[in-house]
Amino acid sequence: TLAGPAFIDVVEASGLLGRGGAGFPVARKMRSVASGRGRAVVVANGCEGEPASGKDSILLAGTPHLVLDGIQLAARAVGADRAHLMVHLGSPVLPNLRAALAERRGDAVPVSLEQVPKRYVSSEESALVNFLNTGEALPMFTPPRPFERGVARRPTLINNVESLAHVATIARYGADWFRQMGDSQEPGTMLVTVSGPGVSRRVAEVATGTSIGRVVEAAGLSLAGSAGVLVGGYFGSWLPAEQAGALPLTHAAMRAAGSALGAGVLAVLPPDSCGIAETARVPA
C-alpha cells in the first residue's frame, strides 16, 4: 500500500471531500498535517453531534474495521504514531468498537477509544483536541488550529469516520474507481439520514448529486404537501419542498440554494408543522 505523499496524491486524485459537514478536501488536510513539525496524531470523529443524524453510528456498528483501516492508512500517510477514535459517552456502538479493536493486534499505530460528553459542541474538532489535552470538551476559537498544534501540541489530523471509511476504499480500489460514482466535482457516495412523518430515521448510501426528492422517495416518504425539508441539520436550513425536491446533494448546490449539505441530514416536515417551531425543539 502506498504511504506518505504518494498516498495523499491518490486521495487528492479521488476528489474526496470530508463527510463530517464542512466538505473540506481530505487530501489538503492530510498535506497540512504531514508538513507540520513533529510526529502527527490522528483523531477519528465518530461523535455524530447532529441530533437528526444516524449515519456514523450505523457505519461504526456495521463496518468498524473499514473505519479502523482508514485510521491506519491516514496515520501512515501523515506520519502519525498514535490515533484516537472519539464517540459520545455511552454510545451503543462501544461494544462493537471494543471487539473490533481487540481483533486488530497487528496494527502499526495504536488506537485509543475515547468517550466525550454527549453535547453538540463536544464534537467540534477543537473541542475534541481540548478534551484529549485537558479533559474539557469545549471548543477553542483561537489559533493555532489543530493541523498546526493539536493533541499534545502536535500536528493533528481530524476526520469524520465516514471520510476515513472512504479513505480505506480508495486505498483498495483506487481514485478512478471512486470517481466513477457521483458528481464530477464532488465525487463518490455519501451516507444520508432521512426522517419524516411515519419514518423515524433511515440511513442510505447514495451517489453525490442525487436529487433530494429521489432520496426522500426511496426512504418511503413524499414531498407532496410537505411544509419543507430540513437539509444539513444545524449547518443547514429549512427549504420549501418544491425547491428541495430537484436539488442535487452537493455542497455547491446547497450553497447556491442558501443552505448547506452538512452531515447529510434530510428531515421532511409534516404539512401542519412549522420549521421554526421544529428547530426550537432540537436539543442543544
C-alpha positions in Angstrom: 0.0 0.0 0.0 1.3 3.5 -0.8 2.2 5.7 2.1 3.1 9.3 2.8 2.9 11.8 0.0 2.3 9.1 -2.6 -0.9 8.0 -0.9 -2.0 11.6 -0.3 -1.7 12.1 -4.1 -4.1 9.2 -4.6 -6.6 10.7 -2.1 -6.3 14.0 -3.9 -6.9 12.4 -7.3 -10.1 10.8 -5.9 -11.6 14.2 -5.1 -12.8 13.0 -1.7 -14.4 15.8 0.4 -14.9 15.4 4.1 -18.2 13.8 5.1 -18.4 15.5 8.5 -20.2 18.6 7.4 -17.8 21.2 6.1 -16.8 19.3 2.9 -13.1 20.2 3.1 -10.8 18.3 0.8 -9.4 15.4 2.7 -6.0 15.3 0.9 -5.5 19.0 1.7 -6.0 18.3 5.4 -3.5 15.4 5.2 -0.9 17.5 3.5 -1.2 20.3 6.1 -0.7 17.8 8.9 2.1 15.9 7.1 4.1 19.1 6.6 3.9 20.1 10.3 6.6 19.9 12.9 6.8 16.7 15.0 5.1 13.4 14.8 1.4 13.7 13.9 -1.7 12.4 15.7 -4.9 11.2 14.0 -8.3 11.8 15.5 -11.4 10.0 14.1 -14.6 11.8 14.9 -17.5 9.4 15.4 -19.4 11.5 17.9 -22.2 12.5 15.5 -23.3 15.7 17.1 -26.1 16.3 14.7 -29.3 15.4 16.5 -31.1 14.1 13.4 -28.1 12.2 12.1 -27.6 8.4 12.4 -25.1 7.6 9.7 -21.9 7.4 11.8 -23.4 5.1 14.4 -24.7 2.8 11.6 -21.2 2.8 10.0 -19.4 2.1 13.2 -21.8 -0.6 14.2 -21.8 -2.4 10.9 -18.3 -1.9 9.4 -16.0 -0.9 12.2 -13.0 -2.4 10.5 -13.4 -0.2 7.5 -13.1 2.9 9.7 -10.1 1.4 11.5 -8.4 0.6 8.2 -8.9 4.2 7.2 -7.4 5.4 10.5 -4.3 3.3 9.9 -4.0 4.5 6.4 -4.4 8.1 7.4 -1.8 7.7 10.2 0.7 6.2 7.7 0.1 9.0 5.2 0.7 11.8 7.7 3.4 10.1 9.8 1.3 9.7 12.9 2.3 7.3 15.7 -0.9 7.5 17.7 -4.6 7.8 17.0 -7.9 8.3 18.9 -11.4 7.2 17.9 -13.9 9.5 19.5 -17.6 8.7 20.3 -20.1 10.1 22.7 -20.3 8.8 26.3 -22.3 5.6 26.5 -22.6 5.2 22.7 -24.3 1.9 21.7 -21.5 1.2 19.3 -18.9 0.9 22.0 -19.1 -2.9 22.3 -18.7 -3.3 18.5 -15.7 -1.0 18.5 -14.0 -2.6 21.5 -14.4 -6.0 19.9 -13.1 -4.8 16.6 -10.0 -3.2 18.2 -9.3 -6.4 20.1 -9.2 -8.3 16.8 -6.5 -5.9 15.3 -3.3 -6.9 17.1 -1.1 -6.2 14.1 -1.9 -2.5 13.5 1.2 -0.3 13.4 -0.5 2.7 15.1 -2.3 2.1 18.5 -5.9 3.5 18.5 -7.4 4.6 21.8 -11.2 4.7 22.1 -12.4 7.9 23.8 -15.8 8.9 25.1 -16.8 12.6 25.1 -19.8 14.2 26.8 -23.0 13.9 24.7 -23.4 17.5 23.7 -23.4 19.1 20.2 -20.4 21.3 20.8 -18.4 18.4 22.1 -18.0 17.0 18.6 -16.5 20.2 17.1 -12.9 19.5 16.2 -11.2 21.9 18.5 -13.4 20.6 21.4 -12.1 17.1 20.7 -8.5 18.3 20.9 -9.3 20.2 24.1 -10.8 17.1 25.6 -7.8 15.0 24.8 -5.5 17.6 26.2 -7.4 18.8 29.2 -10.5 16.6 29.7 -12.8 19.6 28.8 -14.8 19.0 25.7 -15.2 22.7 24.8 -14.3 24.4 21.5 -11.3 26.7 21.3 -11.7 29.7 18.9 -8.1 31.0 19.0 -5.1 29.8 16.9 -3.2 27.6 16.4 -5.6 25.3 14.6 -5.4 21.5 15.2 -3.4 20.8 12.0 -0.7 23.1 13.3 -0.6 22.2 17.0 -3.4 20.0 18.3 -3.2 17.0 20.6 -0.1 17.3 22.8 0.7 20.3 20.7 1.5 18.0 17.7 0.1 18.3 14.2 -3.3 16.7 14.3 -5.5 15.2 11.5 -9.2 15.2 12.4 -11.6 13.4 10.1 -15.1 12.2 10.3 -15.3 8.4 10.5 -17.2 8.3 7.1 -14.4 10.2 5.5 -11.9 7.6 6.8 -14.0 4.7 5.6 -13.8 6.3 2.1 -10.0 6.6 2.5 -10.0 2.8 3.1 -12.0 2.0 0.0 -9.9 4.4 -2.1 -6.7 2.6 -1.0 -8.2 -0.7 -2.1 -9.9 0.2 -5.3 -8.2 3.5 -6.5 -9.1 7.1 -7.3 -10.5 6.3 -10.7 -12.9 3.8 -9.2 -14.1 6.3 -6.6 -14.7 8.9 -9.3 -16.9 6.6 -11.3 -19.7 7.4 -8.8 -21.5 10.6 -8.0 -21.0 14.2 -9.1 -17.9 15.0 -11.2 -16.9 17.9 -8.9 -17.7 16.2 -5.6 -17.4 12.5 -6.5 -18.2 9.3 -4.6 -21.1 8.2 -2.4 -22.3 9.6 0.9 -24.4 8.4 3.8 -27.7 10.3 4.3 -30.0 10.2 7.2 -33.7 10.6 6.2 -36.6 11.1 8.6 -40.2 12.4 8.3 -43.8 11.6 9.1 -44.0 7.9 10.0 -40.3 7.4 9.4 -38.1 7.8 12.4 -34.6 7.5 10.8 -33.3 5.7 7.8 -29.7 5.8 6.6 -28.9 5.2 3.0 -25.8 5.3 0.9 -26.4 7.4 -2.3 -24.2 8.8 -5.0 -23.4 12.5 -4.5 -25.5 14.6 -6.8 -28.6 12.5 -6.4 -31.7 14.7 -6.0 -33.3 15.2 -2.6 -36.6 14.2 -4.0 -35.3 10.9 -5.2 -33.6 10.1 -1.8 -36.7 11.0 0.1 -38.9 8.8 -2.1 -36.5 5.9 -1.7 -37.0 6.2 2.0 -40.7 5.8 1.7 -41.6 9.5 2.1 -43.1 12.1 -0.1 -42.6 15.8 -0.5 -46.1 16.3 -1.8 -47.9 18.5 0.6 -44.9 18.8 2.9 -44.2 22.1 4.6 -40.5 21.8 3.8 -37.3 19.8 4.2 -34.5 20.4 6.8 -31.3 19.9 4.8 -28.0 19.6 6.7 -29.1 19.7 10.3 -27.7 22.6 12.4 -25.5 23.7 9.5 -28.4 23.8 7.0 -31.8 25.3 6.8 -35.5 24.5 6.0 -36.1 24.6 2.3 -39.6 24.7 0.6 -40.5 21.2 -0.6 -40.9 22.4 -4.2 -37.4 23.9 -4.2 -35.7 21.0 -2.4 -37.1 18.2 -4.5 -34.9 18.9 -7.5 -31.8 19.9 -5.7 -28.7 17.6 -6.0 -26.9 16.6 -2.9 -23.7 18.6 -3.4 -22.1 21.3 -1.3 -22.2 23.7 -4.3 -25.9 23.2 -5.0 -26.8 23.6 -1.3 -24.7 26.8 -1.1 -26.5 28.2 -4.2 -29.8 27.5 -2.5 -28.8 29.3 0.7 -28.4 26.1 2.7 -25.6 23.6 3.5 -25.2 19.9 2.9 -23.8 19.4 6.4 -23.6 15.8 7.5 -26.3 14.6 5.1 -29.4 15.1 7.2 -32.8 15.3 5.4 -35.9 15.7 7.6 -39.3 16.1 5.9 -41.6 18.5 7.7 -45.3 17.4 8.0 -47.7 19.8 6.3 -49.2 21.1 9.5 -45.8 21.9 11.1 -43.6 25.0 11.4 -39.9 24.9 10.6 -39.1 27.5 13.3 -41.0 25.6 16.0 -39.3 22.3 15.0 -35.9 24.0 15.2 -36.7 25.3 18.7 -37.3 21.7 19.8 -33.8 20.5 18.7 -31.8 19.6 21.8 -28.6 21.6 22.3 
